[in-house]
Amino acid sequence: MKKKLLTAILPALMVLTVTACGKQDTADLVDLNDSDEPEYVESDLVYLKDFDVSQYVELGDYKNIKISVDEPTVTEEELEKIIQYWLQERPLSTPVTDRAAELGDVANIDYVGKLDGVAFEGGTDSGSDLILGSGRFIPGFEDGVVGMEIGETKDVEISFPDPYKPNPDLSGKPVVFTVTLNSLSIQEPAELNDEFVAGLGWEGCSNVEEFREYLSGNMLDGKKVQYEEEKEDAIMDELYRITSCKEAPDGMVDRIKDALLVSVTAYAQLYGVDTGTYVANVFGGTEEEYEETVRDQAGLMAQRYIILAAVAQAEGISVSDEELEEQLREEAADYGYTVEDYKAETDTEAYREFLLVEKTMDYLAANVAD
């Protein structure tokens, strides 16, 4: 099945960046709506190409923006923590054969759960590894396994919690689990040595030194991504501070709102909640007025686009048809589309805007004074 990309969502995803840098309040931006410039029918102004952004923005001295964001580094303490994580993820297992099960043991068990003598759905498994005392099973189950001998079968009588969200029908019900203990083992963190590293099967990692370099490099790469995001947030904060901007045209805000609603609805479905709940958790506001909240966020994002487009205009930054075509061609290949089919599902003008603001942000990030 092809992985579809609704390109109309791309601008909406940028809203997450706006809110991440402090949920910029429109009250912080000076309103220029009382200017003497010719009036537009704002509902007709849907894309940046439909109006002159300079009539919406008075840019400050963006060329001399100064920000303070710490360069990414990986400390020895951070490196040791991730090493310990991997040692615990690949523990050494030592079989136990001469005693009964104890807390902390890994018990390999078969079990059948019955309610009123009838096996219930989800209550049966075989060859399952359970760390006794982990709390993975309902209260009382693991305690019932403690003290069992290898090869022993016993009935463990317990009751489900009330309420029991995974299966409300079982809430508070007494059940019997027939448990067989197949084997016991003890797991301990592995020892960091060349043998352990080679056993991971990671390309380019055959000894401890390479392992440490690999982990450090991965952590640094992740921090560099975070650094670039923080740098862009700081730049936008400064741009908002020095810029006067009108409210974005209704047509542009409505377009972005519609795209954002598609995005948040998809995420809400992914998390198994309704759209209002998801919007309230991510952006604030009430569940009932989520559409108003989404429109507010769309307005903030539209202003971000307009401000960055004004910088692009001042610096002669643009996205050519050839650049747009190349990006569409690359993404069509990535997602398994023909270029023609991909274009048919893509709001290419919205995507051109997306590329323009990204290109402008790259310019600012490269030239801003740290």
WOLIN-V732039 format. One line per field, one symbol per residue. phi: phi as a letter, one per 20 degrees, with the letter a starting at -180 (. if undefined). psi: psi as a letter, one per 30 degrees, with the letter a starting at -180 (. if undefined). A space follows every 10 residues. Layout:
BEGIN
phi = ???
psi = ???
END
This chain:
BEGIN
phi = .feedefffg ffffffffff eolgefffdf edfefefged effeeecgfe beffedcdfe effdfccccf ffbdefffff ffffgffffc feddfdcdbe fcgnfedecd bcecdlndfd fndcbcmeec efnfmfefgo ffffegnfeg nfcbedebcf fcecfgbgfe gmefccdedd eeacbddcgf efbfffffff mefnccbfff ffffffffff ffffffffff ffgfffgfff fdddbfffgg ffffffgfff ffffffffff emcfffffff fednmdffdf ffffffffff fffgffffff fgffemebdf gfffffffff fgffdmdfgf ffffddefff ffggffffff ffffffdfef
psi = kkjkjjfffe eeffeeeeef hgikkfffkk kgfglglkkl jfffieleff ljffffkjka iffgkkljkk kkljleeeee eeeeeeeffi lkkjkkfgll klkfljkjlk lkkkjhfkkl kggklkhkkk jkffgellkf eeefekfklk fkklkjjlkk ljljeejfff kgkklkkjkk jelllkklkl kjleeeeeff gkkgjfleee eeeeeeeeee eeeeeeeeee eeeeeeeeee egkkklklke eeeeeeeeee eeeeeeeeee ghlleeeeee eefaaleehe eeeeeeeeee eeeeeeeeee eeeeggkljl eeeeeeeeee eeeeggllee eeefgkjeee eeeeeeeeee eeeeefflk.
END
